């Protein structure tokens, strides 16, 4: 480089001369050096007299300087960074407001003139297609307005937290650009690399960078971390500044970097909520709503392309788990492959084994985002994370995790909380849940890091634990139960567990059936019988008891088979309204019980069969079966069975119009149940409410509608108390019919609508159809409501669907006739 062509007195002049010699524009040099065009322009104009050394080195590289020319270029920048010793005493530091002593004779020169301070604008480019975050952006805008207005008690720190891939950085950057006009002092951005276990940014280094960004020369950055923090707080005390601290690791990393001024706002992103950060506002980021996910795809791929395959687009968002990173990657893959249809990518993602691999585009990958968090887990927490993926249900409790991980419950609970803190597990009250893609990742790690024998052992531990716990819970409902060493205090606690863990224990039962664990399947299904009485429509009892029947037959236990066939017959007619199938199971139970001489199961088969006969209008046959059952139960001294058969006998007599006899029987049965007679607390309540329902039907048959309504109301309260939702719905339904008979039309309609809502929630189409028909009758009797009545009848006809039973066929014919006449 000819010395005569270069001005040496100022770094800016030298920079401009070298750039022009290489025929580079400011834009081209900025791109090559990783700097900003504004920065290059300000340095050439001499407005930045102390460029950072790292910036100078990058500029030297971009200008291809070597040897003496490079040394001269770097040295000139260093000379301009030297302090003016005449202006600033050696033991003092110049600050915008005054001179503040810096301990240990450290000096850090900052501009005297407040207008000479550097105004940083370090926010990265915002993504143009942020979706689904409008509500949080509005909240941040309101918070920023409060901060800049100096309102007291306003939080100046916001933590945006959530699992990997949820879009924390994108949101923080977008918010920073939106809020930047309110912070005239500038915007600072620091990537703290907290998700990396090996190389998180040291707070002292981050402070040094922040000070340089605020115009403090390298040579005046204090050595001590405490002094750096003090100087940073001094410089930010009266300056409206926005600081984005991205990807934080911990509270300790963040605290020294928080600006001190009341007009400053810090946005912190972290996978953890940083609960130890006092006074911070914490905003958890949720998964994208389906509509927001589709908008994100449209922004990346194009609205026309997504509109051409709307169903496939919605499925794509679902397969991405509504995780913003995954949706963005999927969109990028479609955008880069215009020949692909959305449906083609959906088909690729359906394969769970390949889903995480497919969700990779360039340097973006869901798996790599998860990997960063996983590497930070201690061995036990990592084991819990991997093995929890074996749990079949979408959510789980610590006790179950302890079983599958082979540890105690306290250790499992602590590990689960650590996984929540790490952002790789979600909480649902006192339960935990995987994100769909994180479950796949956990399964990958399990397959990669544990031998097959270990995985099988963990799975078997989980299944065995679930079967034992389910049997223990079911036995809490037995009339005479052995409750030694039960983990449940009472039947309510047992019901709570059975309801919450139903997906998991049913999956364990299916697994045991597939693998030939016949004795376990029989023991569990038999133990669940009395629980099923109070939860008749909550679980798939026809499947559960079918598994039990098959296991008993495979185990060569005819008595168990007869017991479970009776349970299955009940489930088919009472829970599924499949009367014919119910009779088939009960016929087999009766034949088997008679063959092996089991009079108790013979009596139960007769009782259940009579209940179906009552439903289908065979009252005479029902009376005969009930009397035989009563006699058998009495012979073996089984009072509970005897009164159950007597209750069925009362129902059979009522179908024959013998209501007074029926009411006397049901009154005796109710008195028996009120005394308890060995029933569990829940069992006694359900039995009493059932007897009240029968008594109410008898009273209705006698035309005593007010007394019937009172019995139904009493029964409703009892069913509600023990959580027997279906039976509660029936009680409300009959209460509404009683009110209708009393002429209380409005109250009747209100009750019937309440019953309909419960039936719909339980998916009971036959009962929905009956209730809709009753509502149609009410509407049809009111002036001007013929259209409403017609609509209700059409809905009732639709709910009859494909059901095929005499009573259904009768109602269907009635509805069609009424519709034709309307």
Secondary structure as UniProt FT lines:
FT   HELIX           3..5
FT   HELIX           11..21
FT   TURN            22..23
FT   HELIX           26..33
FT   HELIX           37..44
FT   TURN            45..46
FT   HELIX           53..62
FT   TURN            63..64
FT   HELIX           67..80
FT   TURN            85..87
FT   TURN            90..91
FT   STRAND          92..94
FT   STRAND          99..101
FT   HELIX           103..105
FT   HELIX           114..116
FT   TURN            128..129
FT   HELIX           134..148
FT   TURN            149..150
FT   TURN            152..153
FT   STRAND          157..161
FT   TURN            164..165
FT   HELIX           168..179
FT   HELIX           180..182
FT   TURN            184..185
FT   STRAND          187..191
FT   TURN            194..195
FT   HELIX           203..213
FT   TURN            214..215
FT   HELIX           218..220
FT   HELIX           225..236
FT   TURN            237..238
FT   STRAND          242..246
FT   HELIX           251..255
FT   TURN            256..257
FT   TURN            262..263
FT   STRAND          265..270
FT   TURN            275..276
FT   TURN            278..279
FT   STRAND          281..284
FT   HELIX           290..301
FT   HELIX           303..307
FT   TURN            308..309
FT   HELIX           310..319
FT   TURN            320..322
FT   HELIX           324..336
FT   TURN            338..339
FT   HELIX           342..350
FT   TURN            352..354
FT   HELIX           355..358
FT   STRAND          360..361
FT   TURN            362..363
FT   STRAND          364..365
FT   HELIX           366..374
FT   TURN            375..376
FT   HELIX           379..388
FT   TURN            389..390
FT   STRAND          395..396
FT   HELIX           398..405
FT   HELIX           409..421
FT   TURN            422..423
FT   STRAND          426..428
FT   TURN            429..430
FT   STRAND          431..433
FT   HELIX           436..449
FT   HELIX           452..475
FT   TURN            476..477
FT   TURN            484..485
FT   HELIX           491..500
FT   HELIX           502..514
FT   TURN            515..516
FT   HELIX           518..527
FT   HELIX           529..534
FT   TURN            535..538
FT   HELIX           541..555
FT   HELIX           558..570
FT   HELIX           571..575
FT   HELIX           579..596
FT   HELIX           599..615
FT   TURN            616..617
FT   HELIX           619..635
FT   TURN            636..637
FT   HELIX           639..655
FT   TURN            656..657
FT   HELIX           659..674
FT   TURN            677..678
FT   HELIX           681..701
FT   TURN            702..703
FT   HELIX           705..721
FT   TURN            722..723
FT   HELIX           725..741
FT   TURN            742..743
FT   HELIX           745..762
FT   HELIX           765..780
FT   TURN            783..784
FT   HELIX           786..800
FT   TURN            801..802
FT   HELIX           806..821
//
